[in-house]
């Protein structure tokens, strides 16, 4: 990662009392904020999409989201389907 970028882990959604958080957020001066969501085991893709979409709706500071998926045989099978 470039030296001017900053990585923060477990960044809370900016709503008082909300327990949700991004797994990480990458930001830099003059750049947008990119949320990182990490998944070790994929199961329900539609539920995952809904969860990420709701977080994006509730955190307007995020410009884009990167889904980081563990490179397992099971995850590759789910993604192929």
Buried (B, 14 or more C-beta within 10 A) or exposed (E): EEEEEEEEEEBEBEEEEEEEBBBBBBBBEEEEBBBBBEBEEBEEEEEBEEEBEEBBEEBEEBEEBEEEBEEEEEBEEBEEE
